[in-house]
Amino acid sequence: MICAGIDAGSRTTKVVLLDGDGCDVVAAGVVDQGIEQDALAESLLDRLLRERRIGRKQLGMVVATGYGRKLISSADSTITEITCQAWGVRRAMPEVRTIIDIGGQDSKLLRLHPNGTVGDFVMNDRCAAGTGRFLELLATRLGVRLARLGELAGCSRDAAVISSMCVVFAETEIIGLLASGVLPEDIVAGVQASLATRVAAMTGSNVTAPVVFTGGVAMVPGMEAALSVAIGQTLSVAPQPQLTCALGAATLAWGRLNGQSTPT
Amino acid sequence: MNDQPQRITLAEWDSRYAQLRAGGLTEPDYGGPLGRHVADGDVRLLKLRMDNSPAALRLWNFLLSEEDRLHRSAAEGKKLVGTMKDLGTVPVMAYSLDNLVAFYPDGAWWLPCLLGGGAGLLEIADSLGIDDSFCPVRALLGAFVAQSRFPIPGLLTCSVGATCDDFSAIAQRLESLGFPIVWWEIPHRRPPDAEEEAVELPGGFRAPAGQVAFVRSELGGVREALEAYAEQPLDDRRLAEGIARANRVRRLLADLRQLCFTADPCPLPALEMLIAEMLAIHFCSDHNETIHVLAGLLEEARRRADAHVGVLPADAVRLFWVNPVADLRVMNLLEDVGGRVCGADNMFCHALDPIPTDLPPLEALARMALADPMVGSAVERAGRICAEVQRFGARGVVISRIPGASHCAMEATIIADVIRGTLDVPAIEIEVPPLTDAIEPTLRTRLEALIEMVRVGRGIGDWGFRIAASHRPLTTSHYFP
């Protein structure tokens, strides 16, 4: 039987399918989020099943996670993104003790016990300054694609200082910096540093290595370096960092299908 | 009639009420169907799930009829005292005099929740320069100015100093509007120096004898103000009788807490327990009725515990709750996601401790006032919380912040760190505004995640790491096709 994890996030929906041994990912995909969250998730799930020539009847268990998890009609159960993220990361990187996850509209820090269970977590979902939304706004303001931000930041020789703690006011600062002739690459580097600093403030001083970086923002070039500087530690980006949470959900679905108790 | 304990909606309460009445339910004069309070503006009730017992009905009606009770007391010639910020000291003194009725104007902090918004009260506070950077208790300014909620008391007292800077600012603004206040100061409680005489306080705290003497002196000033207002002497005999009556309430609450926080399954919901605890502060303006209400709840809880029935599943996760919530709905939410409250520190634990009876009454009250968890350090408060977490066997802790309130900007973080470091129990912080509808998904995620952490922590999730041992962890190369 196949198990599915659906991560209905605030910006994208992700699906991961695990095989009958719970050990191989047989398909994975991402679509942008929309108003019809359930329909989008179902459509993506159907497409992945079709591409792999897997019938719906072979789908043994579905666990939904993420902000929109309660809306996913095909889910057999729901588990929070906190738990799923930890389990997804542990599948690929069992030694990890700290996860920093920056998504489109929130950011979180998870501290893991040596046995991999979540010790505690901190979340920011009230302030866009520590989330991918800040980068989206920057890209829009500069008229470049998100993927180009890292390339631009790499060209910076003198990162601008973004002093505002609020994205709305930071945008005003960006406009002012552009008007003052500050180079776009220096503004990008400044915004990345500002975002990383916000997240580092949330983590406090107690960040246990090894640290892994997940979430869509982990795929933006330059953010890994900015975050590493901000927390004063080396960190690594998880393989497919946008999909780890869905992988965790699929793993928990596999466990439930095989008669294991799960944390719901 | 279904008498199984459960949490029911207001609509369900309407039919439940009719059934109870048909079955012979007798009520006090403030009784009646809960739905009538919605007509009075308490629309948040429509979003709550409440306990279905007659005892809970009486509790809710008692709480929601306080304004009527105050108006009636004033009409009967009783003298009203507004005891602000103080959590459980001056009301004990006021109720020692037979012609005074004390109430807690700060209770207006729940109005933005109950009324489903500010109902104009917050806008009045805004116009007075007390904006939403302050605690929701600022609604009391609107209540005083509009004179639409409670009768204006002839005497106002307010504790100030180490209590709450937000509230001090709000109360000072109130005084500037022509509402004179009798202020009494409470210092920041500190551990005695080595050479200082130390005094044991309720709750296990200690303070220098000099601080206790200072608070006693301040309360002496309050006593004089109460005597002048009541035109009666407030001698030690009367005070001792008042303390004995207050202790009766506290004993009932202690029994109720012990039973409801330890029995399986949970006999009473968290929402009703929160409101029951609040009665300790000022007796909801009727000391005797408070005793009846609490006795009824305790009897119901005992009946349920003896029958091994409760309002929540037996596997509900045992959590300790820190600070009262500005939106009552959140207590429902905690239970909706699989938790139950086993212990709470709602900022006034000292009002739940017995007042010493082997001391001169004012000395006893001074010691009790100085045991307020909010006037000491956050670390001391965390220490008491840790002891309570252990006492009630809680497996996780929720620290609920109040937007705008600033007893200590870092208090929640300090408490969480102490809990994690001392007990190895997970603790999370949340912030609860008066209406949480828009942020309910994020609150739900935090609470659910805590419950998942506790469940995994007690072994349910061990299998996942047996997988890791028996199967190769996924590697990048075969991670995704």
Chai-1 contact restraints between the chains, C-beta under 6 A:
chainA,res_idxA,chainB,res_idxB,connection_type,confidence,min_distance_angstrom,max_distance_angstrom,comment,restraint_id
A,C23,B,H471,contact,1.0,0.0,6.0,A-B,restraint_1
A,V25,B,F480,contact,1.0,0.0,6.0,A-B,restraint_2
A,A28,B,F480,contact,1.0,0.0,6.0,A-B,restraint_3
A,T80,B,T445,contact,1.0,0.0,6.0,A-B,restraint_4
A,T80,B,E448,contact,1.0,0.0,6.0,A-B,restraint_5
A,T80,B,A449,contact,1.0,0.0,6.0,A-B,restraint_6
A,T80,B,E452,contact,1.0,0.0,6.0,A-B,restraint_7
A,I82,B,A449,contact,1.0,0.0,6.0,A-B,restraint_8
A,T83,B,E452,contact,1.0,0.0,6.0,A-B,restraint_9
A,W87,B,G464,contact,1.0,0.0,6.0,A-B,restraint_10
A,R91,B,P473,contact,1.0,0.0,6.0,A-B,restraint_11
A,R91,B,L474,contact,1.0,0.0,6.0,A-B,restraint_12
A,A92,B,L474,contact,1.0,0.0,6.0,A-B,restraint_13
A,P94,B,A468,contact,1.0,0.0,6.0,A-B,restraint_14
A,P94,B,P473,contact,1.0,0.0,6.0,A-B,restraint_15
A,N115,B,F465,contact,1.0,0.0,6.0,A-B,restraint_16
A,G116,B,F465,contact,1.0,0.0,6.0,A-B,restraint_17
A,T117,B,V456,contact,1.0,0.0,6.0,A-B,restraint_18
A,V118,B,M453,contact,1.0,0.0,6.0,A-B,restraint_19
A,D120,B,P426,contact,1.0,0.0,6.0,A-B,restraint_20
A,D125,B,T442,contact,1.0,0.0,6.0,A-B,restraint_21
A,P239,B,T476,contact,1.0,0.0,6.0,A-B,restraint_22
A,P239,B,Y479,contact,1.0,0.0,6.0,A-B,restraint_23
A,Q240,B,F480,contact,1.0,0.0,6.0,A-B,restraint_24
A,G255,B,W463,contact,1.0,0.0,6.0,A-B,restraint_25
A,Q260,B,W463,contact,1.0,0.0,6.0,A-B,restraint_26
A,S261,B,I460,contact,1.0,0.0,6.0,A-B,restraint_27
A,P263,B,E452,contact,1.0,0.0,6.0,A-B,restraint_28
A,P263,B,R455,contact,1.0,0.0,6.0,A-B,restraint_29
A,P263,B,V456,contact,1.0,0.0,6.0,A-B,restraint_30
A,P263,B,I460,contact,1.0,0.0,6.0,A-B,restraint_31
A,P263,B,G461,contact,1.0,0.0,6.0,A-B,restraint_32
